[in-house]
Amino acid sequence: MKLAKLLKEIEAFAPLSLALDWDNVGLLVGDREREIKRVMISLDFTPNTLDEAINAGADLILSHHPIWLRGTKNLTDPTILRMIEHKIALIALHTNLDTALYSVNHALAAALDLQIIGSLSPESGYTRYLVSVVVPPEAAEAVREAAFAAGAGRIGNYDRCSNQIETKGSFRPLENALPFSGEALKDSHPDEYKLEFLADGFSLGSLMGAIKAVHPYEEPLIFHHPLSDQNPLFGLGLICRAKRPFQLRELALDCKQKLAVPSLRLWTAGLSDKAVIDKIAICGGAGSSMIRTAAAKADVLITGDLTYHWLLDSPIPLIDAGHFYTEYPVLEFLRGKMLGLGLEAATLHRQAHEFEIFSQYL
């Protein structure tokens, strides 16, 4: 499979447009026309990641974290140069994977055996559009079906959603026009329908193409307006419930066991460690910015990278299971996606990530 084809497949489950504006995702190193067969999947790009990729004969490293977040002024890093010498490409799926329909947090919820209620925060690089198209009545159904097939019409737990309004058009074909109806140089006022859909920004291009492919007009009238509201299906973090009641301390121990965390931190926020927990907010990776949002929606937040003062200021209990351990479960999801595309794929095992926490003094 060519890298260009793989990037299109990635758009189906982690659209690059979902990434936050400060992020750097997609193909970072490599030739889009290069054929790839083997993929090494990792949270980070490190010298050890590259060693493992070379030993496995990988053509591509699929990393969650990018190697650059800001403008690159030179290319002198020996690890990157060695990767180029071995003709290994690098793709990063960072905040676009954090905010996707199946995200880092969905993988974390699955690892913790939690039931998902909804999104914690709608924050993402995502834009939703209201798309409208004018059609003759006889073409309405074909255009509607084409739009649905291209991803339009999804609202929460519903799909194939649209609106149809009767309208009357006005146009005059010029001499070289090929009109569906009407005559050259004569005003025409046909009865028409205006179809309306909600569409995701990352599918807008394919949606416009799908509509034009079945529309009978030579020049279809199509509008797309960005909306200020967010789609609750995309965002950072999740609100969940456990499948059975947990006390706070018991939940922390369960998290430690299921994520195989050597050591984690529990901040009780003044509550008893025997307090029964109902709603659980999760945010894989660094979730300190989600504390206030989580406090309004949940009884506890499970995340990583919490500093001392973030803990002190939190109005709800916090379970800091670490950046690495709360994101690691998504690697197996990515491996499944690569295997499903007919590629050979392996995840970098925990020890090879060069990251370890000691649970006791040495």
N, C-alpha and C positions, 0 to 999 in steps of 0.2 A: 504494500500500500504506500502511495506517495504521502509525504507530509501534508501537502495541500488537502488531500482527501481526508486525512485524519483530523485536521483542523476543522473541516466542515462537520465531521461526525461529533467532535467535541462541542460544537455549537448546539447540538441537540440536547445535551445534558448539563453543560456548564457554559452558557453563552458568554463570550468575552465582554460583551456590553454590560453585564451585571457587575463587573469589577468597579470598585470605588475609584474616584478620579485620580487619587494619588498613586494608584497601584500600577504594576507593570506585568502584564500577563500575556499569554500566547506564546508564539515562537520567538525565543530570545536568541538562539544560536542555531544555524542550520539553513539548508537549501530546501525550499518548499517542494521542489521537484525530485528530491531524493527519495528513493524507495527505502522503506523500513520494514523489518521483520520482527525484531526483538526490542522490548521495552523494559527498562529498569525504572521502577516506581519508588519514589522516596519523598520524605517530607522536606528535605533540604538537599542542596547541591554542595557537597564537601569533597575533599580529596578521597576519602574512603568510598563515597558514593561513586565517584569516577572509577576507582579501582575495581569495585564490584561490577560496574557496567562493562568495563573492558574485559574482565575475566569471563563474564557471561556472554560476550559477543553481542552486546546490545548496540542498536543503531540510534537509540533515543533514550534520554533520561526525562521522565515525566515527574516534575517536582512540584510540590505544593507551594513552597516559598520561592520567590524569584531571586536571581543573583543581583539584580540592580533594581532599586526603587527610584533613583534619581538619574539625571542625565550622566551618561558615561563619558568621561574625558579622555580615557586611554584604555588600551586593552593589553595589559602587561601581566595580569594574574597568571602564574604558572599552571594552575589547575585548569583554567579556561583554555589556555593555549594548548595544553595537552589533550583536552577534549576535542578541540578543533583538529589537531594532528591525527587523532584516531577517527575523525569524521563521525563523531557522535553529536546528534542534535539535542537541543534542550527546549522543552516546553514547560512553562509555569502556569499552574491553575491555582490562583490564590483567592482573592476576595470574590471572584466570580464563582468559585466552588464553595466559598463560605455562604453565599446567598442564593444558591441554585435551588431548584425544586427538590432535588436530593442532594443535600449538602454535607459538609463536615459535621454539622450538628445532627442531621438525620442518622449518620453513621454512629455518632456518639450516643444518640438516644437508643439505637438498636443494641449497641454494646452494653448499655445500662439496663436494657429491657424496660424502657419507658414507653408509655402511650402518649403520642403527640396530640396536643390540643390546638396549637397554632403557632404563629411566628412571634418572636419576642419583640423585634423591632423591624420596621419596613425599610430600614436603611440599606441602600444598594445603589449601583450605578444605573438602575433600571428606569426606563420611561415607558409609560403606557399611553397608547394613542386611541382616539376615536376615529375610526375610518368609515367614510361614507362614499357610496358609489351610486350613480344614477344609471338605471337600466330600463330597457323596454320590458313590459310585463312578461313576455314570453321567454325572456332570458333570466328572469329573477332567480329561478330555482337553480339553474346551472351555475350562476355567479355565486350564489349563497353556498352551495356545496363546495365549490373551489376554494372559497374563503375559509370555510371550516377545515378543509383538508390541509390548508396552509397554516393552521394554528389560530385563526381568529375565533372570537366568540366564547372564550373561556373566562368565566367569572366565578371565583371561589370553587365550590364543589359542583358547579354546573358547567356544561359545555354546549356548543351549538346554539349560543345565545345571539339573537339579532333583533333588529327593529326594521319594520317596513312602513314607509310613508308614501301615500299617493301624491304625485306632483305632476305639474305640466311643464314640459321643457320648451325651449325656444332656441332655434338655430337657423342659419341659412348656409347651405352648402355652396362653396365657391366652385369655380369651373373645373378644377382638377380633383375635387373631392370624390370619395367613393362612399356615399352615405348609406346607412342601413335602411333609412326611410327618407322621404322627401325628395325634392327635385333641385337641380342646380339653380342658384341665384333666386330661389323662392323661399320666403319665410316658412318655417315649419313649426308646429306647436303640438308635439305628440304627447299622449298620456304616458307617464313614466312612473317608476317606483324609485324611491331613494332607500337603499339598504344601509344600515348602520351596524358596526361591529366594534367591540373592544379588541385591541391587538397589542401584543408585546413588541417593544421597540426592536428586539433582536430578530423578530420574524417579519418585520415590516417590508423588507426588500423582497423576500420570497412571496409574501402575501400580495404585493402589488403585481408581481409577475404572474401569479396564479390567476388573479382577477382579469388581467389584460389578455391572458391566453384563451379565455372562454368568452370574453365580452364581445358582442357582435358589432359594437360601434368602432369606427375607424379611429376616433379620438375619445376614449372613455373619460368621463368626468369623475375623477377620484380625488377626495380630500382626506388628509390625515392631520389631526390636531393633537399635539401633546397635552396630556392631562397632568394636573398638579398632584392628584391623589396617587397613592402607592398601591400596588397589588399585594394583598396580604400573603400571597403564596411565596413571595420572595422577600428575603430579609436576613438580618443577622440574629442568630440565636433562635431557640424554640421554648415554648411553654409546654410542659409535660405533666403527666401524673404517673406515679408508680402503680403497678398492677396489684399491689397490696399495701396496707398502711405501713409506714416506716417512722420510727423515731429518728430524731436528727442524728444522733451518734451512730445509730444502726445504718442510716443512709450513707454516712461518710465511710463506714467500714465496708458496706456493699460496693460503693464506688471504688474504693481501694482494691478490692478483690477482683471485680469485673474488668477493671482497666489495668490490672497488674502493676499498680503504682507502688514503688518501694516505700514512699513516704508522702503523705499529703497533710494539708493544714485545714483545720476546722475553726472558723470564727463563729461563735454562737450569738453574737450581737445581744448578749444579755439574757437570752432564752435558756431554758433548761435543755440539756442535751437529750432529754427524754421527750421533748415537745414533738407532737405528731405532725408530720409534714404532709400537706395536701398537694399544692402545685409546686412544681420544680422547674426553674429556669435553667437552661444550659446554654453555654456559649464556648465552643471549642477554641483553644488558643488563648489569646490575651483578651479577657472580657471585663476589664475594670471599667470601661466606658459604659457598660451595660448595667451597672449596679443599680442606679436610680430607676431605670426602666424596669428592671426585674423586680424592684421593691414594690412597684405599683401593681404587679401582676402575679407574683409568686411568693412562696414562703421561704425559699432558699435559692441560691444561685451556685451552680457547679461550673467552674471555669478554670483559668490558669493565669499565671503571671501577675498575681496580686501583690502589691507592695504593702508595707506595714501600715501606712496611713490610709490606704484604700480600705484595708480591713477595719481600722479603728472607726472610720467614718460611715461604714455601711449600716443601714437601718435593719437589714435582714441578715440571717446567717449566710456564710460563704464557705464553700468547699473548694479549696485550691488544689486541684489534682494535677496541675502542671500543664504548660503549653504543649509539650511533646505528647503526653499521654492522652490528652483530650482530643488531639487531632489524628493520632496514629490510626484509629479504626477506619478512617476514610480510604486508606491505601488499598484495602482489600476490595472496596467498592470500585476503585479505579482499575484494579487488576481485572475484575470481572468485566468491566466495559472493554478493556483492551482485548481480552480473550474472546469476547463476543464479536469483535471486529475481525477475528481471524489472525490476530497477532500473538506472538509468544510474549508472555509477560511474567515478571517476577517482582515481588515487593522486597525492598531492602529490609532485612530483619532488624530487630531492635538493637542488638549489639553492634551491628555495622553502622548505626546512626551516630556512633561515637558520643552517645548521651547516656549518662547513668547517674542515678541518685543513690547515695548510700543511706540506708535507714538506721545506721548506728555508727558511732565514732570508731575509727580505725586505730 
